[in-house]
């Protein structure tokens, strides 16, 4: 049996907990912080420079893996949906496989 209560089980003190501006996140700063060195730059704008520095974890292979992962998110966003995919734009076309009779 579920017990229903009328009052919240916690209190939010608005003097302590304040709203956080989305403009201050790394994604927001890219668009709004004109003093940030990444202001208005694309995700891959500095990739060749970073690869040339030869830091561990930032090789051409690492970038290829990262871009492949983002491709799944960017182009197959509905793949993360609990419901069955029915939108043709969200489903990758599959090749027709024919049985080899030879």
N, C-alpha and C positions, 0 to 999 in steps of 0.2 A: 504494500500500500504506500502511496506517495503522500507525504505530508506537505500541504500547501501553506506557505507563510505569506503574510501581508507586507512585511518590510524586507528590505534587502539585507542580506547577511554581511554586507560590508559597507563602509562609508567612504565616499570619495571626497577628500579634502581639496577643494579647488585652489587653496592657497599653496599647496604643495604640488599637486598634479596639475600641470598646465598643458594646454594644447601645444603641439610641436608643428612648426611650419614645414610643409612638404618641400618648400623651396630650399630648406637646409639639408635635405638628403643629397646624396651624390647625384641622383638622377635629376633632382630639382636644380642643384647648383650648376649642372651642365647647361641648363637653359637660362638661369637667372643671375648667376654670380659672374659678373663681367671681369672680376679680378682673378678668377680661378684659371689655372693654366690649361684646363680642359674645356673652358667655356666654348660652346657652340662647335665642339669637335665631335667627330664620329667615333664610335667604339674602336675602330681599327686604324684611325689616322696615324698613330705613332707606332704601329706594329713593326714596320721594317726597322725603325730605330731601336726598338726594344729587343728585337731578335738579334740585331748586330751587337748588342751589349753582351750576348752569350751568357745571360743569367740562367741559373738552373730553374726549370719550370716555364721558361719563356722561349722555347725553341720553335722552329717552323712546325714540327710535329705537334707540339703543345697547342699552337695557334690553330692548326688544322682540326684538332680534337675539339677545341673550344667552339670554333665556327660550325663544326658539324653538330655539336650539341645545341647551339642556338638555332640552327636550321630547323631542328625538330620542333623547337618551341615556336619559332616564327611562322613556319609554314603549316604546321600540323597542330595548331593551338587547341583544337577541339579533341585532340588525342588525350587531353587531361580531363575530359568531361566524364562524368559518371554515366551519362546517357549514351545510347547507341548513336554513332555518327550517321547522320542522314543527309547532311548538306554536301552536295557534290564538290563544293570548293574546299571542303575539309578532308576529303578522302583522296588518297593518292591512287591514280589509275594503275592497275596491275596488268602485266602482259598476259595475253592468252597463251596458255601452254598447250601444245599439241602433242599427242602421243606419237612417239617415233615407231613407225611400223616396219622399218628396215632392219 
